Amino acid sequence: GAGVSQTPSNKVTEKGKYVELRCDPISGHTALYWYRQSLGQGPEFLIYFQGTGAADDSGLPNDRFFAVRPEGSVSTLKIQRTERGDSAVYLCASSLKLAGGGVNEQFFGPGTRLTVL
Amino acid sequence: SQKIEQNSEALNIQEGKTATLTCNYTNYSPAYLQWYRQDPGRGPVFLLLIRENEKEKRKERLKVTFDTTLKQSLFHITASQPADSATYLCALDSGYSTLTFGKGTMLLVSP
């Protein structure tokens, strides 16, 4: 069984450009999460999807960040007008967690390393 | 605000010894506490989960304790091996939304 995959593995862009990061979760996992991890820090929550809808987007730092999951499987994190401070590893995770609560063991992808020059 | 603290300095131990990592938290009442392992350039990998009403959980050479009064979890690796060298992350889980991670503690096991 395939795990969580993320593409691209590395993305270098210039300040002000638009980027899209893709996440393919484990088949059948209804919950999907995006995190951002800077060097020496733990993963920082960005957004959580339950199915197609964003159940919690409180971690998105500002309106330049947006994520979608139109069919309840693949998700795309979109960053507009990138800034140097957006440079980090963006991690995606999926789990079998249900909307009503419960155990939330998460399976992480390898991440996308974003560098904004 | 919620705060999670893990040993910020790397823990260096000799092969065969027991490694003990600490996770302290404030302003939080987690339903569960989870531990993950992260190797350089990779995503975190789930190791163990302990519920708020459990005192201790074991899995092979791993043992986790959870004290909701002290607001602390201890993570032990017995008979440590060089292959156990990695960063270990503590994560708090309310049971309703996502996980809140600590910064992690780097463990180095020397032969």
Interface residues (C-beta under 8 A of the other chain):
Chain A: V4 Y33 Y35 G40 Q41 G42 P43 E44 F45 Y48 A55 D56 G59 L91 A93 G101 G102 V103 N104 E105 Q106 F107 F108 G109 P110 G111
Chain B: I4 A31 Y32 Q34 G41 R42 G43 P44 V45 F46 L49 L89 A91 D93 G95 Y96 S97 T98 L99 T100 F101 G102 K103 G104
